[in-house]
């Protein structure tokens, strides 16, 4: 697949298609199967700070009658979670030849620098920071929330030499400005966008419940515009597209917009890991029809800086279309 070679986080990968961080990437056999079907890289299941805290607190609750043991139990639980994750990294790196990238889900600026050091020692080829600093305090300004991101990033950077990618949500007041500030701090790799838990209300049971965790192919609209704009404004950064990539058509659109790589998840749950092979074949077929010999030949060809009418990315209202419907 020489024609499909590209780069992610400074790593050469044989295909732009990456196994996204998910339940699928916490099993070594799935990682092997993904490589066999043409995945260019693996993002391991995230090590979640939120989950570690929850499980640690649950263990502490069970030992509430022995407060003197609390610190020991807390430290043991955290190290146990970390050691399991380090074992996954070691096993995965040994099992496949493609890059294996660790992922940590950060909600605070504590402890992650230590975790990042251990992840590097375990042999990971890169580190994805799956960041979601949510706040429900109307006294906090956007600038204060963004500062928390910077603090996490700077502490992790100081603790590891691994290439780092920031996996982001889309709810920022000025995304290009925020990414520019992160870039100023030495980060060149971004994943757009994170897919967050979205609760819904069951009106029969009168209770909160879960919406579907899986995306569909229309969800590329969530990231396509932002990728095109950000890549057009900062052509030297690398963007990995995430959410809604279900076929070669969507993959090609995101590459044209400016993505260097594409993270697959929901389509793999629906159709299996052989979808890597199917989508790679679809991209190659389109490239041959258009006369392209590499991903770089057309990557970002339709980004914000490479089209004449930038209003197609700037426009937010259906001015022409809706106004003609009566």
GIQUIDA-V837414 format. One record per residue. N is the residue number from 1. SS is DSSP state (alpha for helix, beta for strand, coil for the rest). Layout:
BEGIN
N;SS + N;SS
END
This chain:
BEGIN
1;coil + 2;alpha + 3;alpha + 4;alpha + 5;coil + 6;beta + 7;beta + 8;beta + 9;coil + 10;coil + 11;beta + 12;beta + 13;beta + 14;coil + 15;coil + 16;coil + 17;beta + 18;beta + 19;beta + 20;coil + 21;coil + 22;coil + 23;alpha + 24;alpha + 25;alpha + 26;alpha + 27;coil + 28;alpha + 29;alpha + 30;alpha + 31;alpha + 32;alpha + 33;alpha + 34;alpha + 35;alpha + 36;alpha + 37;coil + 38;coil + 39;coil + 40;coil + 41;beta + 42;beta + 43;beta + 44;coil + 45;coil + 46;coil + 47;beta + 48;beta + 49;alpha + 50;alpha + 51;alpha + 52;alpha + 53;alpha + 54;alpha + 55;alpha + 56;alpha + 57;alpha + 58;alpha + 59;alpha + 60;alpha + 61;alpha + 62;alpha + 63;coil + 64;coil + 65;coil + 66;coil + 67;alpha + 68;alpha + 69;alpha + 70;alpha + 71;alpha + 72;alpha + 73;alpha + 74;alpha + 75;alpha + 76;alpha + 77;alpha + 78;alpha + 79;alpha + 80;alpha + 81;alpha + 82;alpha + 83;alpha + 84;alpha + 85;alpha + 86;alpha + 87;alpha + 88;alpha + 89;alpha + 90;alpha + 91;alpha + 92;alpha + 93;alpha + 94;alpha + 95;alpha + 96;coil + 97;coil + 98;coil + 99;beta + 100;beta + 101;beta + 102;beta + 103;beta + 104;beta + 105;beta + 106;beta + 107;coil + 108;coil + 109;coil + 110;coil + 111;coil + 112;alpha + 113;alpha + 114;alpha + 115;alpha + 116;alpha + 117;alpha + 118;alpha + 119;alpha + 120;alpha + 121;alpha + 122;coil + 123;coil + 124;coil + 125;coil + 126;beta + 127;beta + 128;beta + 129;beta + 130;beta + 131;beta + 132;coil + 133;coil + 134;coil + 135;coil + 136;coil + 137;coil + 138;coil + 139;coil + 140;coil + 141;coil + 142;alpha + 143;alpha + 144;alpha + 145;alpha + 146;alpha + 147;alpha + 148;alpha + 149;alpha + 150;alpha + 151;alpha + 152;alpha + 153;alpha + 154;alpha + 155;alpha + 156;alpha + 157;alpha + 158;alpha + 159;alpha + 160;coil + 161;coil + 162;coil + 163;beta + 164;beta + 165;beta + 166;beta + 167;beta + 168;beta + 169;coil + 170;coil + 171;coil + 172;coil + 173;coil + 174;coil + 175;alpha + 176;alpha + 177;alpha + 178;alpha + 179;alpha + 180;alpha + 181;alpha + 182;alpha + 183;alpha + 184;alpha + 185;coil + 186;coil + 187;coil + 188;coil + 189;beta + 190;beta + 191;beta + 192;beta + 193;coil + 194;coil + 195;coil + 196;coil + 197;coil + 198;coil + 199;beta + 200;beta + 201;beta + 202;beta + 203;coil + 204;coil + 205;coil + 206;coil + 207;beta + 208;beta + 209;beta + 210;beta + 211;coil + 212;coil + 213;coil + 214;coil + 215;coil + 216;coil + 217;alpha + 218;alpha + 219;alpha + 220;alpha + 221;alpha + 222;alpha + 223;alpha + 224;alpha + 225;alpha + 226;alpha + 227;alpha + 228;alpha + 229;alpha + 230;alpha + 231;alpha + 232;alpha + 233;alpha + 234;coil + 235;coil + 236;coil + 237;coil + 238;beta + 239;beta + 240;beta + 241;beta + 242;beta + 243;coil + 244;coil + 245;coil + 246;coil + 247;coil + 248;alpha + 249;alpha + 250;alpha + 251;alpha + 252;alpha + 253;alpha + 254;alpha + 255;alpha + 256;alpha + 257;alpha + 258;coil + 259;coil + 260;coil + 261;beta + 262;beta + 263;beta + 264;beta + 265;coil + 266;alpha + 267;alpha + 268;alpha + 269;alpha + 270;alpha + 271;alpha + 272;coil + 273;coil + 274;coil + 275;alpha + 276;alpha + 277;alpha + 278;alpha + 279;alpha + 280;alpha + 281;alpha + 282;alpha + 283;alpha + 284;alpha + 285;alpha + 286;alpha + 287;alpha + 288;alpha + 289;alpha + 290;alpha + 291;coil + 292;coil + 293;coil + 294;coil + 295;alpha + 296;alpha + 297;alpha + 298;coil + 299;coil + 300;coil + 301;coil + 302;coil + 303;coil + 304;alpha + 305;alpha + 306;alpha + 307;coil + 308;coil + 309;coil + 310;coil + 311;alpha + 312;alpha + 313;alpha + 314;alpha + 315;coil + 316;coil + 317;coil + 318;coil + 319;alpha + 320;alpha + 321;alpha + 322;alpha + 323;alpha + 324;coil + 325;coil + 326;coil
END
